[in-house]
Amino acid sequence: MKYIDEFRNENTAISLSKNIASLAKGHDTITIMEVCGSHTMSVYKYGLKKLLPQNIRLLSGPGCPVCVTPVSYIDTAISILHKYTNNGANNNNITIATFGDLMKVPGSYSSLENEKSKGAHVAVVYSTLDALRLAKRHPERCVIFMAIGFETTAPTVAASVIEAEKRGLKNYFLLTSHKIMPPVMKSLLNSRELNINGFLCPAHVSTIIGSKPYEFIARDYNITCVIAGFEPLDILYGIYMLLEQIIKKEPCVNIQYSRVVKPEGNPTALALLDKIFEPYDAEWRGMGVIPESGLKLKSRYERFDALTLMQNKSEIRNLKSEIKGCMCGDILRGVKTPNECKLFRKVCNPEHPVGACMVSSEGTCAAYYKYGE
Amino acid sequence: MCLALPMKLIKNNGITGIAELGGLQREIGLQLLENVNVGDYIIVHAGYAIQKLDLIEASKTIALFESMGYPHEIHR
């Protein structure tokens, strides 16, 4: 496939790996955090760890939207379903539209998959275009789209709001839990739990936001950032670029994925985000509330908020219990690896996930499980 | 979840279009891009084009990989 296969060439990968080894030779351990779950998946899928010398350590970060979705978000969705299904068939008019990855994520007492098996209307969609189609086809139902994702996905949701407004779709709603990356990276750096030398920054988040939002990391924390694509050669070359800057001790932000990422990002998408959403202090699974790290609907678009379907907040059944023994939070912060979790493989596996890092196909635990680290 | 693939735009209807990858065609949203034309390669995420692929930069990156040296012992 054009513009994909060129970035998966095995011989070039081996050549890049030798160049990395020669650059890293004689240096102390260099730790690089790949912030994004899609990078983690590529690293495991293509066996890239085996192509790196022993003194380069890759650490997975918090960039997996499903993994960081808090228990309370799933509980809220299920509370809305229950309110409208427990009151008899006449009121049973809620359809939840969601990306497939969220289906198995455990809330504190149920999951969307579990609710679907009990008869609730839960539809897996590929995009907000599908959710809009559902709303148009079923004017008698309220279609609630589970709006999760980072800066990559949020503009597609913003576009759906504009479209729903234009088409006069009064039965389209969002349950939002959008997150943004730079504040969580800042929070990781401030916690001082992490000892890293560089960030491999997300490819498609940066497609939207550009390279400028990472500049404070190089300037204030002396940590080098490289925005790399998700193909194996992009990642290897991104690591090579990181090493060059780390060794020179000249922290900066560089773009490896220049065929897609521009310093200014995507101005059309950014303008749309700004029109529909505003930042707020958001909760991350296992990491608590991080200042200005989420996006919520602006008051002008409040009528799209699925929470307006609940008359009062007390109707939301939220047990707030983090799951006992689950180390997702520590793993998302890069301070523990799945092998250090007592539940990993024994109780928690892809068939019966306990924590969200095992549910999402790009969660660190799922990658460790599948590729057997 | 932030995966996105390069697809070729084969039809532009304004707000939406049809894009193709490996023989597979899909309707995609075009609201997030300006000045996109049939024949352009676009990066598609969750049903929307989020950026155009810069063909010149793509060739530069490939040329850079190749210029990094190609250890002779791995020639087949």
Chai-1 contact restraints between the chains, C-beta under 6 A:
chainA,res_idxA,chainB,res_idxB,connection_type,confidence,min_distance_angstrom,max_distance_angstrom,comment,restraint_id
A,M1,B,G22,contact,1.0,0.0,6.0,A-B,restraint_1
A,Y3,B,P6,contact,1.0,0.0,6.0,A-B,restraint_2
A,E6,B,I62,contact,1.0,0.0,6.0,A-B,restraint_3
A,N11,B,I74,contact,1.0,0.0,6.0,A-B,restraint_4
A,T12,B,F65,contact,1.0,0.0,6.0,A-B,restraint_5
A,I14,B,I74,contact,1.0,0.0,6.0,A-B,restraint_6
A,S15,B,Y70,contact,1.0,0.0,6.0,A-B,restraint_7
A,S15,B,P71,contact,1.0,0.0,6.0,A-B,restraint_8
A,K18,B,P71,contact,1.0,0.0,6.0,A-B,restraint_9
A,N19,B,M68,contact,1.0,0.0,6.0,A-B,restraint_10
A,S38,B,C2,contact,1.0,0.0,6.0,A-B,restraint_11
A,S38,B,L3,contact,1.0,0.0,6.0,A-B,restraint_12
A,P65,B,M1,contact,1.0,0.0,6.0,A-B,restraint_13
A,Y126,B,G47,contact,1.0,0.0,6.0,A-B,restraint_14
A,S127,B,A46,contact,1.0,0.0,6.0,A-B,restraint_15
A,S127,B,G47,contact,1.0,0.0,6.0,A-B,restraint_16
A,L129,B,G29,contact,1.0,0.0,6.0,A-B,restraint_17
A,L129,B,G47,contact,1.0,0.0,6.0,A-B,restraint_18
A,T152,B,C2,contact,1.0,0.0,6.0,A-B,restraint_19
A,T152,B,H45,contact,1.0,0.0,6.0,A-B,restraint_20
A,T153,B,A46,contact,1.0,0.0,6.0,A-B,restraint_21
A,P155,B,L32,contact,1.0,0.0,6.0,A-B,restraint_22
A,T156,B,A46,contact,1.0,0.0,6.0,A-B,restraint_23
A,T156,B,Y48,contact,1.0,0.0,6.0,A-B,restraint_24
A,A159,B,G29,contact,1.0,0.0,6.0,A-B,restraint_25
A,A159,B,Q31,contact,1.0,0.0,6.0,A-B,restraint_26
A,H204,B,C2,contact,1.0,0.0,6.0,A-B,restraint_27
A,H204,B,A4,contact,1.0,0.0,6.0,A-B,restraint_28
A,H204,B,H45,contact,1.0,0.0,6.0,A-B,restraint_29
A,T207,B,I50,contact,1.0,0.0,6.0,A-B,restraint_30
A,T207,B,Q51,contact,1.0,0.0,6.0,A-B,restraint_31
A,L233,B,F65,contact,1.0,0.0,6.0,A-B,restraint_32
A,S258,B,E57,contact,1.0,0.0,6.0,A-B,restraint_33
A,R259,B,L53,contact,1.0,0.0,6.0,A-B,restraint_34
A,R259,B,D54,contact,1.0,0.0,6.0,A-B,restraint_35
A,R259,B,E57,contact,1.0,0.0,6.0,A-B,restraint_36
A,R259,B,A58,contact,1.0,0.0,6.0,A-B,restraint_37
A,V260,B,I43,contact,1.0,0.0,6.0,A-B,restraint_38
A,V260,B,Q51,contact,1.0,0.0,6.0,A-B,restraint_39
A,N266,B,Q51,contact,1.0,0.0,6.0,A-B,restraint_40
A,T268,B,L32,contact,1.0,0.0,6.0,A-B,restraint_41
A,T268,B,E34,contact,1.0,0.0,6.0,A-B,restraint_42
A,A269,B,L32,contact,1.0,0.0,6.0,A-B,restraint_43
